């Protein structure tokens, strides 16, 4: 028997224990004894509270305890289904990273659930990971978390571990990711895989350091991502013809890409500060293939750690089993408890 | 201590009357009548009407004045024992120590009185009279048999018994042995009756040790003479009981003494011979 809310049964046991304790305290007259000088004892109610070593009114006690336990069992939402597995895993693999599939095979067990996600997420059979197509390039962790939360409600296990296998590109996070992440009541086991290597021609990068009047500006927008650092720019910079791949926060072009034969030339007019914080941005400008639509800049380790969270890695969920059989069982238990309560009232009278 | 041992223990004890007894047969108690007994007391000048045979002629010859010899006479004092046989005396239930104590005191006092030649009688409350005061040699045994045959029960009317005892033996010594646990009106009437008794009244109050120190466990106590009176002896009620019982005993003692009686309280854990010695020595 499985209990969706075992706290009610525990509370019922506590109440039953209190009832047993009360049955050890009885209000009854003390044993009678003859005393010729009884007239000098002050008049008082002849009932005194005494503590017995064995419960009194055992039939009443049995009925009361049974009533309480049955009601507690009914409210704990029992089900007579098979026994749940002690633990299970949900493995969410990012389709934008081919390496994620190999990693997923290592973590998946026969009773585990696999979720494939890019910008959308779906549950896939464990043995069909090889047949999954490659994503267009973008992925959304929010979609994976929502799918995992829904899958967890269907898994019959006492605890569930969530494993997310992804390159954790910055673009996989959106504004809702943090809030959806908070819905998962445990730490997440994150497995970071390498980003896919682009097959587009490599760009010739030309750094144009700012000269003349230097302006300090805090942010660069690239593929919708805002990078904040003490960047510098030339106030007199005029961007050449071409596709703007990065802009300053005020909208002015910061980097331009123009085709040169089969390749391209990328001019970057950003004064990069000499800090490690912009290393990834610098690498993105340098390594990005020509014409790549998305910035594949990876998230920082601290952000990934925040996403993974701390504490126990196994989540437990109070499920609403909700089947007709469970409702029948609950109703039966409640009717039994009611019948016992009536019997207790009759006996007490 | 057996009855025989008790009688041995009190042998030789004297129980003199508290005041001169009326003229009666010759006995050990000082009589109100002054006669010609051998025990000389004093001279009194001869007055007309005196018996000339009581004139001390030798004194007349020496002093030329006529004196009459006076001497104290001694008389018997009938002693009537009135013993309470009500239900309250059958306590504790298992040993009936209260009754046995009362019975042994009566037996020992009767033995002392009989040894002095006094007539001894017995009246049992609430039973009928056992026998009037008599001096026959077997009276102590008769008293023992009568007390041994008693079936305790009922409620005592001490006033009736006291007046009956006093009526049977006028100007006698009435010894009332009881726990005095009768109702207040009866007790007041008994005290009033004691004031009217011409002779001596000895009130011997028998208290069970278990009444002074009831069991410490919580119990619901019941008056054996009034089953409707049932009260819990628990917690603070115990202190109240001790206080009320002590106050009542003090009141009883004061009232008996105020009525001119000799009052002695004895408990069941006191040896009977010691209690008897206290009784005969009490003022």
Boltz contact constraints between the chains, C-beta under 6 A:
constraints:
  - contact:
      token1: [A, 29]
      token2: [B, 220]
      max_distance: 6.0
  - contact:
      token1: [A, 30]
      token2: [B, 218]
      max_distance: 6.0
  - contact:
      token1: [A, 30]
      token2: [B, 219]
      max_distance: 6.0
  - contact:
      token1: [A, 30]
      token2: [B, 220]
      max_distance: 6.0
  - contact:
      token1: [A, 30]
      token2: [B, 232]
      max_distance: 6.0
  - contact:
      token1: [A, 31]
      token2: [B, 219]
      max_distance: 6.0
  - contact:
      token1: [A, 32]
      token2: [B, 220]
      max_distance: 6.0
  - contact:
      token1: [A, 32]
      token2: [B, 222]
      max_distance: 6.0
  - contact:
      token1: [A, 33]
      token2: [B, 219]
      max_distance: 6.0
  - contact:
      token1: [A, 33]
      token2: [B, 221]
      max_distance: 6.0
  - contact:
      token1: [A, 34]
      token2: [B, 93]
      max_distance: 6.0
  - contact:
      token1: [A, 34]
      token2: [B, 222]
      max_distance: 6.0
  - contact:
      token1: [A, 34]
      token2: [B, 224]
      max_distance: 6.0
  - contact:
      token1: [A, 35]
      token2: [B, 221]
      max_distance: 6.0
  - contact:
      token1: [A, 36]
      token2: [B, 88]
      max_distance: 6.0
  - contact:
      token1: [A, 36]
      token2: [B, 91]
      max_distance: 6.0
  - contact:
      token1: [A, 36]
      token2: [B, 181]
      max_distance: 6.0
  - contact:
      token1: [A, 36]
      token2: [B, 224]
      max_distance: 6.0
  - contact:
      token1: [A, 37]
      token2: [B, 211]
      max_distance: 6.0
  - contact:
      token1: [A, 37]
      token2: [B, 245]
      max_distance: 6.0
  - contact:
      token1: [A, 38]
      token2: [B, 221]
      max_distance: 6.0
  - contact:
      token1: [A, 38]
      token2: [B, 223]
      max_distance: 6.0
  - contact:
      token1: [A, 38]
      token2: [B, 229]
      max_distance: 6.0
  - contact:
      token1: [A, 38]
      token2: [B, 231]
      max_distance: 6.0
  - contact:
      token1: [A, 40]
      token2: [B, 241]
      max_distance: 6.0
  - contact:
      token1: [A, 40]
      token2: [B, 244]
      max_distance: 6.0
  - contact:
      token1: [A, 40]
      token2: [B, 245]
      max_distance: 6.0
  - contact:
      token1: [A, 41]
      token2: [B, 221]
      max_distance: 6.0
  - contact:
      token1: [A, 41]
      token2: [B, 231]
      max_distance: 6.0
  - contact:
      token1: [A, 41]
      token2: [B, 233]
      max_distance: 6.0
  - contact:
      token1: [A, 41]
      token2: [B, 237]
      max_distance: 6.0
  - contact:
      token1: [A, 41]
      token2: [B, 241]
      max_distance: 6.0
  - contact:
      token1: [A, 42]
      token2: [B, 237]
      max_distance: 6.0
  - contact:
      token1: [A, 42]
      token2: [B, 240]
      max_distance: 6.0
  - contact:
      token1: [A, 43]
      token2: [B, 231]
      max_distance: 6.0
  - contact:
      token1: [A, 44]
      token2: [B, 232]
      max_distance: 6.0
  - contact:
      token1: [A, 46]
      token2: [B, 220]
      max_distance: 6.0
  - contact:
      token1: [A, 46]
      token2: [B, 232]
      max_distance: 6.0
  - contact:
      token1: [A, 48]
      token2: [B, 218]
      max_distance: 6.0
  - contact:
      token1: [A, 48]
      token2: [B, 232]
      max_distance: 6.0
  - contact:
      token1: [A, 48]
      token2: [B, 234]
      max_distance: 6.0
